[in-house]
């Protein structure tokens, strides 16, 4: 890999730091991901890679067939 130096506004640096910390990734990894996503590197990404930030974001029973029906389908 090559090293690149850039100048950024403080607010962009803070956003980058916060996002990297929240994701548990390095700032460089976040920048690489954003470049790939916005400059065309995402064409070969799998559906899981594209929806990675959504994985695990729902809560509830794993088997929805266990919930009790009320009204519709039941008398």
C-alpha positions as CSV (number, residue, x, y, z in Angstrom):
1,X,0.0,0.0,0.0
2,X,1.0,3.6,-0.5
3,X,0.8,6.4,2.0
4,X,-1.3,9.4,1.1
5,X,-1.5,12.6,3.2
6,X,-4.5,14.9,3.0
7,X,-5.8,18.1,4.6
8,X,-9.2,17.9,6.1
9,X,-11.5,20.3,8.0
10,X,-11.6,19.6,11.8
11,X,-15.3,18.6,11.5
12,X,-14.4,15.9,8.9
13,X,-11.5,14.6,11.0
14,X,-13.9,14.3,14.0
15,X,-16.6,12.6,11.9
16,X,-13.9,10.2,10.7
17,X,-12.7,9.5,14.2
18,X,-16.2,8.9,15.5
19,X,-17.2,6.6,12.7
20,X,-14.0,4.6,13.0
21,X,-14.4,4.2,16.7
22,X,-18.0,3.2,16.4
23,X,-17.2,0.6,13.7
24,X,-14.0,-0.6,15.6
25,X,-11.9,0.0,12.5
26,X,-9.0,2.2,11.7
27,X,-9.5,5.6,10.1
28,X,-7.5,4.4,7.0
29,X,-9.9,1.4,6.6
30,X,-12.9,3.8,6.7
31,X,-11.4,6.1,4.1
32,X,-10.6,3.1,1.8
33,X,-14.1,1.8,2.2
34,X,-15.6,5.2,1.4
35,X,-13.4,5.6,-1.7
36,X,-14.4,2.1,-2.9
37,X,-18.1,2.8,-2.2
38,X,-18.2,6.2,-3.9
39,X,-15.7,5.9,-6.7
40,X,-16.7,2.6,-8.2
41,X,-15.0,-0.1,-6.2
42,X,-18.4,-1.5,-5.1
43,X,-19.4,-3.1,-8.4
44,X,-18.1,-6.5,-7.3
45,X,-19.2,-6.3,-3.7
46,X,-21.6,-9.1,-2.5
47,X,-25.0,-8.3,-1.1
48,X,-23.7,-9.0,2.4
49,X,-20.8,-6.5,2.0
50,X,-23.3,-3.9,0.7
51,X,-25.7,-4.5,3.7
52,X,-23.0,-5.2,6.3
53,X,-24.1,-2.2,8.4
54,X,-27.6,-3.6,8.6
55,X,-26.7,-7.1,9.7
56,X,-27.8,-7.8,13.3
57,X,-29.8,-4.6,13.6
58,X,-33.2,-6.3,14.2
59,X,-34.4,-7.7,17.5
60,X,-37.1,-10.2,18.3
61,X,-37.6,-13.9,18.3
62,X,-35.5,-15.9,15.8
63,X,-38.5,-18.0,14.8
64,X,-41.4,-15.7,14.1
65,X,-43.7,-18.7,13.8
66,X,-43.8,-19.0,17.6
67,X,-45.7,-15.8,18.1
68,X,-49.4,-16.1,19.0
69,X,-51.8,-15.0,16.3
70,X,-54.6,-12.5,17.4
71,X,-57.6,-12.1,15.1
72,X,-56.5,-12.8,11.6
73,X,-56.3,-16.6,11.0
74,X,-57.7,-17.4,14.5
75,X,-61.2,-17.4,15.8
